[in-house]
């Protein structure tokens, strides 16, 4: 009985530790999802920070640009606390329609098609289209793009202009290949690599791209095509529409709008980059430009903290939920037939393992959370996904324990649950630790997709650095090294833990 009491004390401590972990996770989720309680008016604004100088990520890792400054000025005039959500351009109108954001400002052109889905404010900027090409190219008109390879940002006016359609009177050659990218920067990089002949983009971003790639790229204006930018709001939201229009009118009358034009449109300068004919010094200057001059290291640090935080929280959710699912499935072993719990567990594992993690993440974020609380959505998604695999790992570990252990425990007076808790599970953990370690490592690497729900993790941080510097190799190598170091540290830690568990096996 003394041994039984000792085992119960140890198990009680483990249970308390697990409950404490669950409590911390719940506090984390509640803290992340806690809304504004001060009663102030909040205006949630969606944007796509891949369109300089209108919106971009600045050296401090924050969303910045002409559009951002305009919305902040409007919010100040109208008493709104403006909160920005950075997301893919093609997701903006969808997020507006679902109520995830109250307005959208992203250098968005007013079109008849978009008017069917959203309401637009009064226009605030007139833009033209430019063709960006390499300096040795002779392309000067849209007509010359027929039969060529053209890169565009997905869903933009440039995309519409170069896509061969029945109503497109300029691009009529069906062999014209259009490569669509989520960011204008990616389209420019494709052009620099020689994979396309041209990029069609709005005038101001085109000038920014050419300025950042002086001597490599040039741009030419597409004559006869102009467009108007406006702020989009959801259909029928007259209150927000009128407030934004009134705020815009005020900042135009008091001169703030013109000041912002001078600051962001006419006065934006690129970070100075040093060059050298010496290959070693050129590499050093490139490192400095990518990670120091543009504060790339800050973005990577922020991304690292996000990756670690999401991974740890998801691991906790995955282990706790995985253990529950495993025990539910084990009821069929105890009863000798399938039970309701085992059927539920089987269906859960089958669905989760049969669908991609990215699809689960998008469903959790866009459908369940309505494009809100991205971190909470990510933690739950990866935790729920990991739980399906952890459950099967735990179940296999339990089944690997000799059935005589269960019989011995029952003969000592333990119930089935007590035998499982005090005798079977401790032995099973030793057997499954390597497999659990592999699952945790996989989970850390899977978090690289959280950028799809506007979370700045390591991969998204590298994406921002590439957008600012047009350097792809160094940022990607940097995050590869960071991920490798994380995995190595986790592997070392698991090895130490496993050796300590095995010490009791040594006689």
Secondary structure as GFF3:
##gff-version 3
##sequence-region A 1 507
A	DSSP	alpha_helix	2	33	.	.	.	ID=ss1
A	DSSP	beta_strand	41	47	.	.	.	ID=ss2
A	DSSP	beta_strand	56	57	.	.	.	ID=ss3
A	DSSP	beta_strand	63	64	.	.	.	ID=ss4
A	DSSP	alpha_helix	66	78	.	.	.	ID=ss5
A	DSSP	beta_strand	80	86	.	.	.	ID=ss6
A	DSSP	three_ten_helix	89	91	.	.	.	ID=ss7
A	DSSP	alpha_helix	92	98	.	.	.	ID=ss8
A	DSSP	beta_strand	103	104	.	.	.	ID=ss9
A	DSSP	alpha_helix	112	115	.	.	.	ID=ss10
A	DSSP	beta_strand	118	120	.	.	.	ID=ss11
A	DSSP	beta_strand	125	134	.	.	.	ID=ss12
A	DSSP	three_ten_helix	142	145	.	.	.	ID=ss13
A	DSSP	beta_strand	149	153	.	.	.	ID=ss14
A	DSSP	alpha_helix	157	162	.	.	.	ID=ss15
A	DSSP	beta_strand	177	181	.	.	.	ID=ss16
A	DSSP	alpha_helix	184	192	.	.	.	ID=ss17
A	DSSP	beta_strand	198	202	.	.	.	ID=ss18
A	DSSP	alpha_helix	203	212	.	.	.	ID=ss19
A	DSSP	beta_strand	217	229	.	.	.	ID=ss20
A	DSSP	beta_strand	232	234	.	.	.	ID=ss21
A	DSSP	alpha_helix	238	253	.	.	.	ID=ss22
A	DSSP	alpha_helix	256	260	.	.	.	ID=ss23
A	DSSP	pi_helix	261	266	.	.	.	ID=ss24
A	DSSP	alpha_helix	279	287	.	.	.	ID=ss25
A	DSSP	pi_helix	288	293	.	.	.	ID=ss26
A	DSSP	alpha_helix	296	335	.	.	.	ID=ss27
A	DSSP	alpha_helix	340	354	.	.	.	ID=ss28
A	DSSP	alpha_helix	357	362	.	.	.	ID=ss29
A	DSSP	pi_helix	363	368	.	.	.	ID=ss30
A	DSSP	alpha_helix	374	400	.	.	.	ID=ss31
A	DSSP	alpha_helix	403	411	.	.	.	ID=ss32
A	DSSP	alpha_helix	416	419	.	.	.	ID=ss33
A	DSSP	pi_helix	420	424	.	.	.	ID=ss34
A	DSSP	alpha_helix	425	446	.	.	.	ID=ss35
A	DSSP	three_ten_helix	447	453	.	.	.	ID=ss36
A	DSSP	alpha_helix	458	469	.	.	.	ID=ss37
A	DSSP	alpha_helix	473	502	.	.	.	ID=ss38
A	DSSP	three_ten_helix	503	505	.	.	.	ID=ss39
###
